[in-house]
Amino acid sequence: MEAGALTELKAFTWNEVLDEALARHRKTTEDVTKARANADWKVEIAGRLRNAGAPYAWIAERLQIGSPSTIRVYLHRAKSSI
């Protein structure tokens, strides 16, 4: 499989995970735009996406969280609070 095709397949999977997680939280793409970057549901979805192998940059763009390093901080804090 070509690298481009593999990346496309991965992105398809990440989008499915994102769509399912948004539906589970009863959120829309409009909610993503309006919510603050560190909203609990965004952080939880970011964690699911990381578990699915999505890169931080991809997650930051889709969830409008800011930079990839911001996601790392939020996920670390969420993990530490458990």
DSSP file (Angstrom, degrees, kcal/mol; ACC not computed):
  #  RESIDUE AA STRUCTURE BP1 BP2  ACC     N-H-->O    O-->H-N    N-H-->O    O-->H-N    TCO  KAPPA ALPHA  PHI   PSI    X-CA   Y-CA   Z-CA
    1    1 A M              0   0    0      0, 0.0     2,-0.0     0, 0.0     5,-0.0   0.000 360.0 360.0 360.0 134.8    0.0    0.0    0.0
    2    2 A E     >  -     0   0    0      1,-0.1     4,-2.3     4,-0.0     5,-0.2  -0.306 360.0-117.6 -67.6 153.0    1.3    3.4   -0.9
    3    3 A A  H  > S+     0   0    0      1,-0.2     4,-2.5     2,-0.2     5,-0.2   0.893 114.9  51.8 -59.2 -41.6    2.1    5.9    1.8
    4    4 A G  H  > S+     0   0    0      1,-0.2     4,-2.1     2,-0.2    -1,-0.2   0.894 110.1  47.9 -63.5 -40.7   -0.5    8.3    0.6
    5    5 A A  H  > S+     0   0    0      2,-0.2     4,-2.2     1,-0.2    -1,-0.2   0.884 111.5  50.8 -67.6 -38.2   -3.2    5.7    0.6
    6    6 A L  H  X S+     0   0    0     -4,-2.3     4,-2.4     2,-0.2    -2,-0.2   0.915 110.2  49.0 -65.6 -42.9   -2.2    4.5    4.1
    7    7 A T  H  X S+     0   0    0     -4,-2.5     4,-2.6     1,-0.2    -2,-0.2   0.900 111.0  50.9 -62.1 -40.8   -2.4    8.1    5.4
    8    8 A E  H  X S+     0   0    0     -4,-2.1     4,-2.0     2,-0.2    -2,-0.2   0.899 109.9  49.6 -64.0 -41.3   -5.8    8.5    3.8
    9    9 A L  H  X S+     0   0    0     -4,-2.2     4,-2.0     2,-0.2    -2,-0.2   0.906 111.5  48.8 -64.0 -42.7   -7.1    5.3    5.4
   10   10 A K  H  X S+     0   0    0     -4,-2.4     4,-2.8     1,-0.2    -2,-0.2   0.930 110.2  51.0 -62.8 -45.5   -5.8    6.4    8.8
   11   11 A A  H  X S+     0   0    0     -4,-2.6     4,-2.5     1,-0.2    -1,-0.2   0.876 107.5  53.8 -61.4 -37.4   -7.5    9.8    8.4
   12   12 A F  H  X S+     0   0    0     -4,-2.0     4,-1.9     2,-0.2    -1,-0.2   0.931 110.2  47.2 -60.9 -45.2  -10.7    8.1    7.5
   13   13 A T  H  X S+     0   0    0     -4,-2.0     4,-2.4     2,-0.2    -2,-0.2   0.919 111.6  50.1 -62.5 -45.1  -10.5    6.1   10.7
   14   14 A W  H  X S+     0   0    0     -4,-2.8     4,-2.6     1,-0.2    -1,-0.2   0.895 109.2  52.0 -62.6 -39.3   -9.7    9.2   12.8
   15   15 A N  H  X S+     0   0    0     -4,-2.5     4,-2.8     2,-0.2    -1,-0.2   0.880 108.6  51.1 -64.5 -37.5  -12.7   11.0   11.3
   16   16 A E  H  X S+     0   0    0     -4,-1.9     4,-2.6     2,-0.2     5,-0.2   0.928 110.6  48.4 -63.8 -44.5  -14.9    8.1   12.2
   17   17 A V  H  X S+     0   0    0     -4,-2.4     4,-2.4     2,-0.2    -2,-0.2   0.923 113.3  48.5 -60.5 -44.2  -13.6    8.1   15.8
   18   18 A L  H  X S+     0   0    0     -4,-2.6     4,-2.7     2,-0.2     5,-0.2   0.936 111.8  48.2 -61.8 -48.2  -14.2   11.9   15.9
   19   19 A D  H  X S+     0   0    0     -4,-2.8     4,-2.3     1,-0.2    -2,-0.2   0.916 113.3  47.5 -60.6 -44.3  -17.7   11.7   14.5
   20   20 A E  H  X S+     0   0    0     -4,-2.6     4,-2.4     2,-0.2    -1,-0.2   0.905 112.9  48.7 -63.8 -41.5  -18.7    8.9   16.9
   21   21 A A  H  X S+     0   0    0     -4,-2.4     4,-1.8    -5,-0.2    -2,-0.2   0.908 110.8  49.9 -67.5 -41.4  -17.2   10.8   19.9
   22   22 A L  H  <>S+     0   0    0     -4,-2.7     5,-3.0     1,-0.2     4,-0.3   0.924 112.3  48.3 -61.2 -43.3  -19.0   14.0   18.9
   23   23 A A  H ><5S+     0   0    0     -4,-2.3     3,-1.1     3,-0.2    -2,-0.2   0.905 108.3  54.2 -63.3 -41.3  -22.3   12.1   18.6
   24   24 A R  H 3<5S+     0   0    0     -4,-2.4    -1,-0.2     1,-0.3    -2,-0.2   0.865 114.4  40.9 -60.9 -36.3  -21.7   10.4   22.0
   25   25 A H  T 3<5S-     0   0    0     -4,-1.8    -1,-0.3    -5,-0.1    -2,-0.2   0.408 112.6-121.6 -90.5   1.6  -21.3   13.9   23.6
   26   26 A R  T < 5 +     0   0    0     -3,-1.1     2,-0.3    -4,-0.3    -3,-0.2   0.921  65.8 140.4  55.0  47.8  -24.2   15.3   21.5
   27   27 A K      < -     0   0    0     -5,-3.0     2,-0.2    -6,-0.1    -1,-0.2  -0.836  37.5-155.0-118.6 156.4  -21.9   17.9   20.0
   28   28 A T     >  -     0   0    0     -2,-0.3     4,-1.7    -3,-0.1     5,-0.1  -0.687  38.6 -98.5-119.9 174.7  -21.6   19.3   16.5
   29   29 A T  H  > S+     0   0    0     -2,-0.2     4,-1.7     1,-0.2     5,-0.1   0.811 125.8  58.4 -64.8 -27.7  -18.8   20.9   14.6
   30   30 A E  H  > S+     0   0    0      2,-0.2     4,-2.0     1,-0.2    -1,-0.2   0.895 103.2  51.7 -66.3 -39.3  -20.4   24.2   15.5
   31   31 A D  H  > S+     0   0    0      1,-0.2     4,-2.7     2,-0.2    -2,-0.2   0.878 105.3  56.3 -62.5 -37.5  -19.9   23.3   19.2
   32   32 A V  H  < S+     0   0    0     -4,-1.7    -1,-0.2     1,-0.2    -2,-0.2   0.917 109.3  46.4 -59.4 -43.3  -16.3   22.5   18.5
   33   33 A T  H  < S+     0   0    0     -4,-1.7    -1,-0.2     1,-0.2    -2,-0.2   0.880 118.2  40.8 -66.5 -39.4  -15.9   26.1   17.1
   34   34 A K  H  < S+     0   0    0     -4,-2.0    -2,-0.2    -5,-0.1    -1,-0.2   0.792  96.2  89.2 -83.6 -29.4  -17.7   27.7   20.0
   35   35 A A  S  < S-     0   0    0     -4,-2.7     2,-0.0    -5,-0.2     0, 0.0  -0.310  84.6-102.3 -74.4 152.3  -16.3   25.7   23.0
   36   36 A R    >   -     0   0    0      1,-0.1     3,-1.6     2,-0.1     6,-0.2  -0.320  34.7-109.4 -68.8 157.9  -13.2   26.7   24.8
   37   37 A A  T 3  S+     0   0    0      1,-0.3    -1,-0.1    28,-0.1    -2,-0.1   0.835 115.1  47.2 -60.1 -36.1  -10.1   24.8   24.0
   38   38 A N  T 3  S+     0   0    0      4,-0.1    -1,-0.3     5,-0.0    -2,-0.1   0.120  75.1 146.1 -98.8  23.2   -9.9   22.9   27.4
   39   39 A A    X>  -     0   0    0     -3,-1.6     4,-2.2     1,-0.1     3,-0.6  -0.345  57.6-122.4 -56.5 137.6  -13.6   21.9   27.5
   40   40 A D  H 3> S+     0   0    0      1,-0.3     4,-2.4     2,-0.2     5,-0.2   0.881 110.9  51.5 -53.0 -43.6  -13.8   18.5   29.2
   41   41 A W  H 3> S+     0   0    0      1,-0.2     4,-2.1     2,-0.2    -1,-0.3   0.847 108.5  51.6 -66.8 -32.6  -15.5   16.9   26.3
   42   42 A K  H <> S+     0   0    0     -3,-0.6     4,-2.7     2,-0.2    -1,-0.2   0.912 110.4  48.5 -67.4 -41.7  -12.8   18.1   23.9
   43   43 A V  H  X S+     0   0    0     -4,-2.2     4,-2.1     2,-0.2    -2,-0.2   0.906 111.3  50.1 -64.7 -41.2  -10.0   16.8   26.0
   44   44 A E  H  X S+     0   0    0     -4,-2.4     4,-1.9    -5,-0.2    -1,-0.2   0.915 112.3  47.1 -63.5 -42.7  -11.8   13.4   26.3
   45   45 A I  H  X S+     0   0    0     -4,-2.1     4,-2.6     2,-0.2    -2,-0.2   0.899 108.7  55.2 -65.7 -40.3  -12.2   13.3   22.5
   46   46 A A  H  X S+     0   0    0     -4,-2.7     4,-2.4     1,-0.2    -1,-0.2   0.903 107.0  51.2 -59.0 -40.6   -8.6   14.2   22.0
   47   47 A G  H  X S+     0   0    0     -4,-2.1     4,-2.3     2,-0.2    -1,-0.2   0.906 109.3  49.6 -62.6 -42.4   -7.6   11.3   24.2
   48   48 A R  H  X S+     0   0    0     -4,-1.9     4,-1.3     1,-0.2    -2,-0.2   0.913 111.0  49.9 -62.0 -42.6   -9.7    8.9   22.1
   49   49 A L  H  <>S+     0   0    0     -4,-2.6     5,-2.6     2,-0.2     4,-0.3   0.892 109.5  50.6 -65.4 -39.1   -8.2   10.2   19.0
   50   50 A R  H ><5S+     0   0    0     -4,-2.4     3,-1.6     1,-0.2    -1,-0.2   0.913 107.8  53.3 -63.4 -41.2   -4.7    9.8   20.4
   51   51 A N  H 3<5S+     0   0    0     -4,-2.3    -1,-0.2     1,-0.3    -2,-0.2   0.797 106.5  53.6 -62.5 -27.2   -5.6    6.2   21.3
   52   52 A A  T 3<5S-     0   0    0     -4,-1.3    -1,-0.3    -5,-0.2    -2,-0.2   0.469 125.8-104.8 -85.0  -2.6   -6.6    5.7   17.7
   53   53 A G  T < 5 +     0   0    0     -3,-1.6    -3,-0.2     1,-0.3    -2,-0.1   0.534  65.0 155.5  94.7   7.3   -3.2    7.0   16.6
   54   54 A A      < -     0   0    0     -5,-2.6    -1,-0.3    -6,-0.1     2,-0.1  -0.464  45.3-115.0 -69.0 137.3   -4.2   10.5   15.4
   55   55 A P     >  -     0   0    0      0, 0.0     4,-2.2     0, 0.0     3,-0.2  -0.368  20.4-116.9 -69.7 151.1   -1.3   13.0   15.4
   56   56 A Y  H  > S+     0   0    0      1,-0.2     4,-2.9     2,-0.2     5,-0.2   0.883 115.0  54.6 -55.2 -41.2   -1.5   15.9   17.8
   57   57 A A  H  > S+     0   0    0      1,-0.2     4,-2.0     2,-0.2    -1,-0.2   0.898 108.0  49.0 -62.9 -40.4   -1.5   18.4   14.9
   58   58 A W  H  > S+     0   0    0     -3,-0.2     4,-2.3     2,-0.2    -1,-0.2   0.924 113.3  46.9 -63.7 -44.8   -4.5   16.6   13.3
   59   59 A I  H  X S+     0   0    0     -4,-2.2     4,-2.9     1,-0.2     5,-0.3   0.919 109.5  53.9 -63.5 -44.9   -6.4   16.7   16.6
   60   60 A A  H  X>S+     0   0    0     -4,-2.9     5,-1.4     1,-0.2     4,-0.7   0.900 111.8  45.4 -57.7 -42.1   -5.5   20.3   17.2
   61   61 A E  H  <5S+     0   0    0     -4,-2.0     3,-0.3    -5,-0.2    -1,-0.2   0.943 116.3  43.4 -68.0 -47.8   -6.9   21.3   13.8
   62   62 A R  H  <5S+     0   0    0     -4,-2.3    -2,-0.2     1,-0.2    -1,-0.2   0.871 123.0  36.2 -69.0 -38.0  -10.1   19.2   14.0
   63   63 A L  H  <5S-     0   0    0     -4,-2.9    -1,-0.2    -5,-0.2    -2,-0.2   0.443 101.5-130.5 -95.4   0.2  -11.0   20.1   17.6
   64   64 A Q  T  <5 +     0   0    0     -4,-0.7    -3,-0.2    -3,-0.3    -4,-0.1   0.931  58.7 143.1  49.8  53.0   -9.7   23.7   17.3
   65   65 A I      < -     0   0    0     -5,-1.4     2,-0.5     1,-0.3    -4,-0.1   0.667  58.0-116.7 -94.5 -20.7   -7.7   23.3   20.5
   66   66 A G        +     0   0    0     -6,-0.6    -1,-0.3    -9,-0.1    -2,-0.1  -0.980  69.3   5.8 122.7-128.0   -4.7   25.4   19.4
   67   67 A S    >>  -     0   0    0     -2,-0.5     4,-1.4     1,-0.1     3,-0.6  -0.528  69.9-112.1 -93.0 160.8   -1.2   23.9   19.1
   68   68 A P  H 3> S+     0   0    0      0, 0.0     4,-1.8     0, 0.0     5,-0.1   0.858 118.4  57.3 -57.0 -35.4   -0.2   20.3   19.4
   69   69 A S  H 3> S+     0   0    0      1,-0.2     4,-1.9     2,-0.2     5,-0.1   0.831 100.0  58.7 -67.4 -29.6    1.7   21.1   22.6
   70   70 A T  H <> S+     0   0    0     -3,-0.6     4,-2.4     2,-0.2    -1,-0.2   0.911 104.9  49.9 -63.6 -41.8   -1.5   22.4   24.1
   71   71 A I  H  X S+     0   0    0     -4,-1.4     4,-2.9     1,-0.2     5,-0.3   0.916 107.0  54.7 -63.0 -42.7   -3.2   19.1   23.6
   72   72 A R  H  X S+     0   0    0     -4,-1.8     4,-2.3     1,-0.2    -1,-0.2   0.918 109.7  47.6 -56.7 -43.8   -0.3   17.3   25.2
   73   73 A V  H  X S+     0   0    0     -4,-1.9     4,-2.6     2,-0.2     5,-0.2   0.944 112.6  47.8 -63.6 -49.0   -0.7   19.5   28.3
   74   74 A Y  H  X S+     0   0    0     -4,-2.4     4,-2.3     1,-0.2    -2,-0.2   0.905 113.9  47.0 -60.4 -42.5   -4.4   19.0   28.5
   75   75 A L  H  X S+     0   0    0     -4,-2.9     4,-2.3     2,-0.2    -1,-0.2   0.880 111.7  50.9 -68.2 -37.3   -4.1   15.2   28.1
   76   76 A H  H  X S+     0   0    0     -4,-2.3     4,-2.3    -5,-0.3    -2,-0.2   0.927 111.9  47.3 -64.8 -43.9   -1.3   15.1   30.7
   77   77 A R  H  X S+     0   0    0     -4,-2.6     4,-1.4     2,-0.2    -2,-0.2   0.902 111.7  50.5 -63.1 -41.4   -3.4   17.1   33.2
   78   78 A A  H  < S+     0   0    0     -4,-2.3     4,-0.3    -5,-0.2    -1,-0.2   0.910 112.2  47.0 -64.1 -41.9   -6.5   14.9   32.6
   79   79 A K  H >< S+     0   0    0     -4,-2.3     3,-1.0     1,-0.2    -1,-0.2   0.877 110.6  52.7 -67.2 -37.7   -4.4   11.7   33.1
   80   80 A S  H 3< S+     0   0    0     -4,-2.3    -1,-0.2     1,-0.2    -2,-0.2   0.768 103.6  57.7 -69.3 -25.9   -2.9   13.1   36.3
   81   81 A S  T 3<        0   0    0     -4,-1.4    -1,-0.2     1,-0.2    -2,-0.2   0.522 360.0 360.0 -85.0  -3.8   -6.3   14.0   37.8
   82   82 A I    <         0   0    0     -3,-1.0    -1,-0.2    -4,-0.3    -2,-0.1   0.486 360.0 360.0 -78.5 360.0   -7.5   10.4   37.6
